[in-house]
């Protein structure tokens, strides 16, 4: 099996199964892919389109074809020397009736074998929840629901079990409660079972007795007792006040408490994945949980079927370092003899200046940091001020993204994560009360200080554990402390200092062994598991949809507060990656991106034309006047929502779409409508997921439809299409440049399904649409001339051609790109800052990469994404003093010092040079 060279991320679901992927393995191989990078494959909720809502980690999802289909796919990969990377979800499972572990917890409560698997607070402050699991699933308040027939008791004869049903929720009834249901049934056999259930808590072999009782009820349901069972159930049918009271009394006996869904944020007593009520957090730090949730994956590794793992949301784990090191040790013991290297990548958002710890024994991140790195390189710092002023003047919202983040963090901590925040605050109060030195610290002071600290946290989380802060964590925590002090009055500063000591300033091993140290360690984990979702919900799921100075900076892993970066900075980052994580993934598109890689590349061009874009936006704003309406006496859409929509339409406008094409514009309106609804609700200003404003949303939808499909929107449509036409070549050049960098910089290029053609997708579900593989296979199989491809660049084949040629070179020299060092090349002349040039070296092998940036002044009126050679002027680059040729076209080039860039980029927009003795076939 080949070493990791390039991956292709595939999204599996019932509509695209493992067997469906087998059909296209040959295409992936010919493109140059070494590994399929699969979305989660373990059994998820029925109909899941993503696989992250796991219900059974012990089986490969039968909807995807099951384990047999997985083996067929791996067999097809192995025949071509390819491998498989699996996306693993260790953080959470679906809180779903199809999840047997979750159902067992609801059935047996804290005595369940799986009670410790989930992060449940069985001893919470609220007496209503103590010893029970809060289930915030009711569509109405509790009393109203008791009187409705959508909450009902049912006996299932096939299983001999009683269940409570509420819409699509199926909840098991605790076995001791059978006594209440079956008592006074009028049937002696049922009464005897009721007596045994009433005494069940005194029995030792509860599981055995339970099995026996259910078996007896199955038999009785087939005989004369069936009528008595129906009468017993009917006493809880909600049709009379008496039956509603009976149902309430039955519910009070359960190991769960039903509540209105709005109670979750304040009262929930189990940790969720972020604020999603349908996903419950796992305690992967416990050995028994680690073993049970990884058993099937370990079997697949032992059988030689898996060659790498992608760990979802690593920051959700209590101790990522310990988890990764444990996983690495286990994998190395399981690998069959002769198996190649096994890679582990973690999904991790790295903030500006943050580094992935070197001692986790992983191969790197999933590449969001690289996506941000390339984006910064392609933005012009000269445009930031103009675009910021445009945004603020038109919308009235802050131009400072950090201000939006602080406001969003405060909202999240007081809203969707309020219960999680309160758990940490009360835990800190318990620590305060445990010492005479801190007993006077109040809960109010702790809340204020903790909130201010998290509001100014500069990263998703730190990794402080038994030994206290690492040097990096110390710096990051100090930044949070500094921001919090500016937020708080001086009276709270001593409390803030004490929080710092409890949360990592004082090493845990300095405390005496015992219950207090164990409690503090658990509390520290909860603090880390609070800052991570607070950051994610505030930044990606809120502020990203409130601020849009330029939407190309609002994507996963990016900080819109930083607008651009220099080639020198980019080189330094690549050198660091080559030294520490040479096998880290490099991605520019993913299942989580907010907008497609080529949509971002087109938007980045705006930074080079900021004054022009400002004029365009104000012109569009005027053209949009007849399309707007009022909702609740306010403009619809709001200026910020309108500007974000206009940026979105500009970025995602399909190449070649005629503004008079009703069908094409209608299709765009449907896609943009999905994006718009999500954007409005994520922003949580005029609407939200929990309290959607139907009037405002409908007014915004009407605006969008009139803009894209009605006669009164034609002038605005034409203006948008014209702007796209003016910037399209520049955007395409940016797209080719970022693709080249992804495939040649230190790391492993990760392609997302279908993005070998132009990618103008929007946020999910739009970025998970079916891929037209037959067309891609057909174009890859042809042998086109790059000159012809450049003339017809809008169809996307030119991008696929570049990817195929570069990945072929990586296949020829795998160690050059996986282990080679990174050397910036000297560029001089008028446009030196518009070229990124570097050399990869390993032993006797080398490759030179040349990529334009900020190329708008050089493209001018070009009708294809190729800079006319004369426009480079006196720009020169120093190349290695060996005979070189283009790996793309086979054309020999001059080498040595001071080579004109105009010669090196005369035939292709970007170039990859290799020694002449490795000459590629030349296109005549």
N, C-alpha and C positions, 0 to 999 in steps of 0.2 A: 504494500500500500504506500502511495506517495506521501511525502511530507506536505504539510499545509502550505498551499501556494496561493489559492484564491477561493473564496466561498460564494455561494449563491443562496440567499435567504429565500425559502419557500414557505408560504402560508398554507397549511393543510387544514382541510375541513371536509364535510361530507360531499361538497361539490368539487373538491380537488383532493383525491385520496392518494395514498402511497403508491397504489398501482397506476394512477394517472401520471405520477412523476416518473415511473419507470419508462414510460413512452418517450420521455424527453431527456433521458440521461445522456444519450449520444450527442444531443445538441449541446448540453452543458459541457461535456468533455471537449467537443470541437471548439467551443468558445474559449476554452482554457481554464475552466473551473476545476479545482482539485477536490473540493468538498461541498456537498449539499449541507446547508445550515438550516435545519428543520425547526419550525415552530413546535411548541409542546405536543408530544405524541401520546402521552398517557391519557387515560380516560377522563374526558371532561363532560360537562353538562350536555345533555342531548341537544344537538343543533348548534353547539358552540362554533363560532367562526374564527376563534383565535386560540383556544386551548388552554388559557390561563385559569379557567374556572374548573380546576381538577376536582373530580369526585371520587376517583379510585386510582391511586398511584401504583397499584400492584398489577395493572394490565395496560397493554397498548390499546388505544382507543379502537373499539370495533367499528365505529363510524368511518375510520380511516382505513379499514381493512384488517385491523388487528395485527398480531405479531407475525402471522404468516406473510402478510403483505409487506411488513417491514423487512422480513428476511429476503423477500423477492427483490425489494429495492436495493438492499445492501449487496445482494448477489450481482445485480446489474452494475452497481458501482464498482465492486471488486473486479469485475471482468475488465474494467477500463482503468484500473489502478486508482480509483477514487475512494473517498471516505465520506463519513457522515458525522455531523456535529448536531447534538440534540440540545434544545432549549429546555432547561430544567427549572421547575417552579418550587423552591423549598420553603417559601414564605407563607403560603396560604392555600386554602382549599375553598371550594364552593360550599356555603352554608345552605345546603339544598337537600330536598327529600331523596334525591338519588345518591347522596353521600352516606354510605353505611356507617362510617365512623361518627359523623355528626348526628345521625339518627339515633345511634346508640347512646350518645351523650344526652340527647333529649329524653330518651327512654329511662335511663338509669341515673342521670344527674352526676353528682360528684363521685359516685361509686362506679361509674362506667370505666371500662378498661381504657377508654380513649379520653377520659376527662383531662388528663395532663397533657394530651397532645395539642390541645388548643389553649390559647392565651386567655383564659377565663378567670375573672376575679370572683371566686365563690364567697369571699368574706367582705363584700363591699359594704359601704356605709349605709346605703338605703335598705331598710329592713324588708321592703317589698321584693328586692332583688337578691337578698342574701340567700345563698344556697341554691339559687335558680339562675337560669340563663334568660336574659331579657331578649324577647323576640319582637322587634319593632316592625311588624309586618301588617298591622291592621290598616285598612284604607280609611277607617273612621275611628272616632274615639271608642274606648272600650265599652261603655254602656250602650251606645248606639249599635255597636257591632253585636252585642249580646242579643239584641232584639231583632236582628236581621237573619235571614236564612242562608247568608253566605258564610256563616260559621256554623258547622254542623258536625255532629258525632255520627260515625259510620262504622259498621262492622263489616270486615272483609272476610267472607267465608273461606276463601282460598288459603289465607294465612292464619285464620283464627284470631285475628288481632282487631282491636278497636283503634280507630284513628280519628283525629279532629282535622277537618278540612276547612281551609279559608282560601277561596280562589284556587290558585295552583299550588298552595302550600299543603303538604300532608304531614301531620304531626302525630307521632306515636303517643298512645296513652299509657301511662305508667301502670305496671301490672297490679300493684296494690289498689289502684283506682277501679279495677274490674269489680271489686267487692261492692262499691257504690252502684255501679251500673247493673250488676246482675242480681243484687239484693231485691227482694220483693218482686221478682220476675214471675212468680207463680209456678215456677218449674223447679222441682226438687233437685234435679241434676245440676241446674245452673246455680241454685242456692248453695249446694255443696262446694262448687267451684268458688263461689263468692267468699265462703268461709275460709277456704284455703288461701285465697288472695289476701284476705284481711290479715292473716297471720304470716304473710310471706316475709315480712321484715325480720322475723325471728328465726328464719330458716338459714341454713348455711349454704346449701346448694341451690341458690336462686336461679342460676342459668338452667340447671337440669329441670327444676320444677316448672320454670317458665315454658320450656319446650313441651313438657307433659301437658300443661294446661292448654296451650294453644292447640296441641293435637286433639285433646278432648273436645274443645270448642269447634274444631273443624268437623269432627264426627257428629256432634250434636246439631250443628247447623244444617246437616243433611236429613235430620229426622224430625220428630214432632216438636223438638225444642226450638225449631226455626222461628215459629210464630212468637214464642216467648222472647227470643232475642230481639225480634223486631219491636215488640212492645217495650222492651227495656231501652232500646235506642230512642224510641219515640218520646220518652220522658224528657229528652234533651233537645227537642226540635225547635226551640225558640218561638213557638207559636203562642205561648201564654206566658204571663208573668212568672208563673210557677216553674215552667220549663227553663226560662231564662235564668232564674235563681239557681236551679239545679245545675245548669251548664256552668254557671259561675263557680259553684262549689266544687264541681268536678275539675275545673281549670285550676283552682287553688291547690289541688293535690298534685299538680304536675311539677316537673323539674324545670319548667320554663314559665315565664310570665309573658302573656300576650299584651302588646301595647301598640298605640298608634305609631306609625312610622316616623312622625316628627319627634318622638321622644328619644330617638337614637343618639343624636348629637350630645344631649345632656346626660342621659341615663344609661347608655349602653355599658355593660360590664364585661365585655370581651373586646379584644383588640381586633380591628378590621384591617383589611388592606386599604390604606388611606381612609376614606370615609364611605366605602362601599359596603352596604349592609349585607350584600349577597356573598361576600368573601371574608372568611374568618382566618385570623393569623395562626400559624403553626409555631410550636416551640422547637425549632430544629436544633437548638443547643442541647436538648435532652437526648442522651444516647438512644433510648427506645424510640423516640420520634424520628431521629436521623435514620435509624435502621429500617423502620417500617416504611417511611416515605421514599427511601432510596433503593429498596430491595429489588424492584424490577429493573431499575437502571443498572444496578450492580450486576444483575444476571446478564443483561445485554452486553455490558462491558466485558464480563468474564467469557462470554461467547464470542467476543471479537467483533461485535456488530457496530460498536460506537467508537469513534476516534477523537471525540472532543465534547465538551459540555459548555453551554452558555448559561450562566447562573442569573436568573431573573432577580432584579431589584435586591442586590446584595446588601444595601443599606437597611433593609427591613429586618435583617437578622440581628439577634442580640449581640453576637460577637463574630463579625465577618472574618476576621483573621483566623480565629480558632476553627471556624467552619471550613474555610478554604484549605487550611493545612490538614485537617482531618480528612477532607475529601481527597486531597492529593495523595495522602498516605494510603488510603483505601484503594484508590484507583490503581496505584502502582503495584499493589499486591495482587490485584485481580487480573491485570492484563495478561493475556495468553502469551506464551513464549514466542518471540519473533515479531510481536506487534510493534508497529512504529510508534513514534512520539504521540503522546496524548495531551491535547491542549485544554486548558480551562480559561475561559474569559468571563468577566463579571460585568453585568450591566451597572455602570456607575457614572453618575453625573459629577464631573470634576469642575470645581469653581476656578476662577482666574487665580493662577498661582498655586493651586492645589495639585499634589502629586499622589498617584496611586502608591500605597505603601509597597516597599520592595520585598517585604518578608511574608507576603501572603501565599507565596508559591503558586501564583497564577501567571498566565502568559500575557495579561493585559486586559484592557477594557473592551467593550463591544464597539468602540470607535466614535461615540458622540463627540468626544473631545477633538478628534480629527475633523469632524464635520464643522465644528466651530472654528478650528484653526484655518481651514481653507476659506471659510466665509469671511473671516477677518482680513485675510490677505486680499480678497477680491472687492473690498469696500474702500472707497476713497475718503480719507479723513477730511478733505476739503468740503465735502457735501454735508457733513454732520450738522453744522450750525444752521445752514439754510433749511434743512429738512426738519430740524427740531423746532425752529421758529414757525415753520409752516404748520406742523402738527399742533403746537400750542395755540397759535393764533386762530386756527379754524375750529378746534375742538374745546379749548378751554381746559384741557387736561394737562397734567405735569409733563414736561419734556424730560425730566429726570426719572429714569426708570426705577431707580432705587426707592424713590418716594412711593411709586405705585406698589412696589413689593412690600414696603413697610405697612402700608394701609391694608394690603391683602393679607399679610400675616396676622395682623391684629384681628381682622374679620374672621379668618380661619380658626384662630385660637379661641375666639368667643363663639364660634358657630359650629362648624362640622367636626372640629377636634376638641370641643369643650370638655367632653367626658374624659378623653385621654389626658388633657391638660390638668384636669382636677385630680386624676390619679397620681400624677407626678407631684403636684403641689401638696396634696395630703400626705404623700410619702415623705416629702421633705419636712413637713410639720412633725411627723412621727420621729424623724431623726432629731429635730430640734428639741422635742420633749424628752429625748433619751439622755440628754446631758444637762447638767446644771448650768453650764456656760452658755447654752443657747435656748434655754426653756422659755425665755421671754420673747422670742421671735414669734410674731403672730402669723396666722394664715393669710391675712390680708397683705402683709409685707412680703410674704413669700410669693403670693400670686403676682403682685406688681413687679417684683424683681425677676421672677421667672419669665413673665410675659415679655418684659423689656429685653431680657437676654436672648430669647428665641427670636424676637422681632429683628434683632441685629446680627443673628447668626450668619456668617458669611458663606457657609457651606451647608450641604445637606446634613452632614453629621460629622462628629469626630469619633475616634476609635479608642478613647481612654478606657483602660481596663484595670487589672490588678496593680500594675506598676505606675499608674498615673498617666499624665499627659506625655505623649511623644513630643519631640521638638516642634514638629509641624502642628500638632494639636494645640500646643501651648500658644503658638503665634495666632492661630485661628480663634482660640477661646479668648485671648486677650483683645482681639478686634471686637468680638461680641461684647465683652465687658466695657470697652471704651464707648461703644455705641449706646449700651444700656445706661451708663452713667450720665450720658447726655440727655437721656430720656427721663431719668428719675431725679427726684429731689435728693439732696445730700443726706437726709435722714435715712434713706433706704440703701445708701452705699455700703454700710457695714453688713447688711443682709445679703447684698449682692456678693460681697467678698466671701461670706460664709457659704453661699451657694457654690462659688468657685471651688472651695475646698472640698465640699461634699461631692461635687461632680467631676472630680479628677485632679484637683490641685494637690490633695493629699492622697498618696497611694493607698489602695484598699488594704494591702498587706500590712500597713502601719496600724490598722485597727486590730484589736484582739480577736482571735478566731471565735466564731460563735454565731448566734442568730443575727446579731446586729450587722456583722460583716456580710452575711449572706443576704440580708435584707437590702443593705446599701448596694451590693453588687446587682441585685435584681432591679433596684430603683435606677441605677445608672444605665442599665440596659433600656429601661422604659423611657428615660430621658432621651437617649439616642434614637429610640424608635418613635419619639415624638417630633424631634427636630427634622427628621427626614421627610415625613409626610407633610409637615407644616411648610417646608420649602417647596415640595412638589405641588401641593395644592395652591400655594400662594403665587408661585412663579409660573409654572407651566399651565396650570388649570385656571388661573385668574388673571394675573398681570399681563401675560402674553396676549390676552384678549381685551385688555383695557388700554394698552399703549402700543402704538404702531408708528413710531418715527420713521421706520422702514421695516416692513414685515420680514424681510430676508434675514434680519437679526433675531427674529423671534422663533427659535426652533429648539428642539430638545438638545440639551447640553450647552446652549449658548446663553450668554449674558448680554441682553440688548443695551445694557449700560456701557458696554465697550463696543465701539463702532467699527474700528479698523485696526490693522497692525501692519508692520513693515516686513519686507522680505528678511531682514536681519533677525527679527523676532521669530519668524517662521522657521528659518534655518536652525536657530537655537533649539526650538521645540523638537525638530526632527532629529537633531544630534542627540538630544536627551532620550528620545524614544528608541533610537538605535542602540543606545547604551543600556537602557533598562528593560524595555519591552519590545524587542525586535519582532515578536510574533503577535503583538497586539492587533486587533482588527481595525481597519480603516474603512469607515463608512461615510457615505454622503446621502444615503437614502435608507429608510427603514420602515417597518410596520408602525412605528411610533412617530414618524416625522409629521410636522405641522403642514408642510408644503413640499412638493417634489423638488428634487435636486436641481432640475433645470428651471423650475419656477423661481427658486431662490437665486439662481445664477442670473436670470433675467432681471429680477428686482435689484440685484447688486449694481447693475448698470446705472440705476437711478442715482446712486451716490456720485457718479461721475458727471451727471447732468442735473444737479440739484436745482439750479435756477430755472432751467427749462421745465423740469418736472413741477416745480412750484407754480409756474404759469399754467401748465396743463391742468393741474388739479383745480386751480381756481376757475379755469374755463369749464372743466367738467362740472364743478359745483354749480356754476350758473346754468349750464344746460340741464341739470337735474331738477331745477326748481319746479317744473310742472309735474314731476314724478312723485314729489313728497306729499305727505298728508299729515294730519294731526292725530295723536293718540293720547287721550286724557289731557288734551290741551297743550301737549308738547310735541315738538317736531318728531316725525317718524320717517326715516331713521334719525337718531341723534347724529350730530356732526361727526363724532368719533366713529360711530358704527358705519356711517356712510363712507368716510375716508378709508376705513379698513376694508369695506366691500370693494371700493374702487381699486385699491391696491391689489386686492385678491383677483379681481377680474383682469386687471392688467397683467398680473403675474401668470395666470393660468389660461389666458386666452389661447385657444388652440391655434397652432401655426396654420395659416391658410384659411381660417374661418372668415367667411364673408359676413359682414354685419347685416346684410340683407337675407342671409340664409336662415329662414324661419326654423327649420328642423334643427340645424346645428346650434343656433342660439338657444332654442328651447332645451336641448340636451345640456348645454352649459348652465342654463337657469336651474335645471333640476339638481345638478351637482352643486352649484353654488348655494342653492337653497338649503341643502343639508349642512353645508359649512356654516351658513349664516345662522341657522337655528342653534347650532352648537356654540358658535362664537358668542351669541347674545346670552345664552344661558351660562356659559363658562365665565363671562365677565361679571355676572351677578350684580348688574347695575339696574337695568330696566326689567330684566327677566332672570330666571334661574331654573335649574333642574327641579328644585324643591318647590318653587313658587312661580311657575311660568306665567308670564303676562301675555295671555292669548291675544289681547287687543293690539299690543305693541308688536308682537311677533307677526301677526297677520298684516299689519301695516307695512312692516319691513319686507315681508314676502311679496306684497302687492307692488311695492317700489321696485323690487328686483325683477318681477315678472314684466312690469311696464318697461323697465330699462332694456331688457333683453328680447322681449317678444312683441311689444306694442309699437304702434306707429309713432307715438310721442317720444319714444326712446331712441329713434333711429339716429338722430344727430349725435347723441352721446355714444351710441354704439360705434358709429363711424369714427368718432374722435379717439375712442379707446383702441380700435383696430389700427388706426393710423399710428398711434404711439407705439403699439406693439411692432408694427412694420418697421418703424424707425430704429428700434432698439433690438430687433430680433436677432440680427447677425452677431451683435455684441454679446447678447445673452447666450447664444449658441457657442461662441468662442469661450466664454466663461465656463459653460458646461463641459466642453471638451478639455479645458484646462484643469478643472477640478477632477475630472475623470482620470486624466493622465497623472496628476499628483497622487490620487488614491492608489493607482496601480504601481507607482514607482518609489514613493517615499518609504522609509522604514516602517514595517508592519505588513499585514496581510490584507489585500484588497477584499472588501466585502461588498458584493453586488446585491441589490434587492430585486426581486422577481420583476422582470419586464423592463427594468430601467436601463437595459442596454440600448433601448430606443429612448427618444426624448421623454422625460418624466415631468409632466405638468399636473401631477396628482395633487389633490387636496388632502386634508387630514382624514383619518379613518372615519367611515368605512371606504371613502373614495380611493385611498391608496391601497386597498386590498381587492380591487376589481380583478376579474379574470384576465389572464395574459393570453395574447394571441401568439402562441408558440409556432403554429404552422408558418405564419408569415416570417417570423424571426428565423426559423430554420431555413426557409427558402432563401432569404437574403444572405445568410451566412454561407450557404452552399455555393452561391455564385462567386465569381472572381472579378469584382468590379474594379475599375480604375479610380483611384482617389480623386482625380480631377473631375470625373463624372459625378462621383458622390458629393463633392463639394457644390457642384452646380445644382444638385437636387437635395441640398442639405436638410430641407424642411421635413423630409420623410423619416429621418432618424437613422438611416442606414449608415451614415458617415460615423455616427457615434459607435454603433456596433462594430464597424470595421476597425476603428482605433482600438477598441477594447480587445478585439480578437488578436490584432497584431501585437499589442503590448503583452497580453497574457501568453502568447506564443513565445515571446522572448523570455518571459519569466519561466516558462516551462524548460527552455533551453539552458538557462543559467539560474537554477533555483537558489543555490547558496549565495550568489551575488546579491539577490534581493532579500533573502531571509537573514543573512549574516553580514552582508557588506556594510562598510561604514558609509557615512554621509559627509560629503565635502562640498561646501558652497563654492561656486566658481566666481571669479572676479568679472564684473560687468562694468563697462565704462561708456561714456558718451551721453548724448542728449536725452535718450530714453532709457537709461540704465535702470531706473527705478521701475520700469514697466516690464522687466524680464526677471523671472525666477530661474536660475540656472544652478544645477548641482551635479555632482558626480557620485555614483555608487561604486565602491571598489571592494573586491574580495580576491586576494591572491593575485593571479594574473588576469583576472577578468575585471572589466569596468563597463559602466554605462553612463551616458550623459543625458540629462533631461533638461529641456528648454520649454518654458511655459510663459506666455505673455500674461500680464495682469494690467488692469486699468487701461485697457486698450482703446477706449473710445476715440481719443484724438488720432489714433493710428488707422483705425478702420475707416473713419469718415463716411464716404458714401458707398462703401463696398457692398455688393449684393450677395456676398457669401462670407462665412466666418473665417476669412483668410486675410491677414494684414498685407497689403501691397508691399513688396520688398523695399521699394524706394522710400516708404514712409518711416523706416527704421533709422534713416539718416546715418549718423556716424556711430551708432551704437555697436559696441564690440564686446566680445566675450573671450576669455582665456580658456582654451580647451587643452586636454592632455595632449602631449606631443607624440601621439601614435596615429597611424592612419585610421580614419573613422568613416563610417557610412550610416545612413539612416536605417534603423531597424524596421521602419514603416514602409519605406519605398525601395530600399536598396541603393539609393543614390550616394556615391562617395562625396565627402565634404572635406574642406580644408580643416586642418587641425593646428594645434600649437597656440601661441599667444595672439591676442587681438584679431580674432576671426569676426568678420562682419555678420551680425545677426541676420541681415537681409538675405545672406546666402543660405543660412541654416534653416530659415523659416520661409523659404520661397515657394515650396511645394505643399507644405502642410501647416495647419494653424499652430500645432505643437510638434515637438519632435523628440525622438529617443534615438540616441546615437550609440553605436557599438563599434568595437574594432573591426576594421575592414575584412579581416580574415574570418569574421562571422557574418559576412554579408548576407542580407536577406534578399529574396527574389525581387528584382526590380520590375515595376509596372511600366510598360512601354506606352 
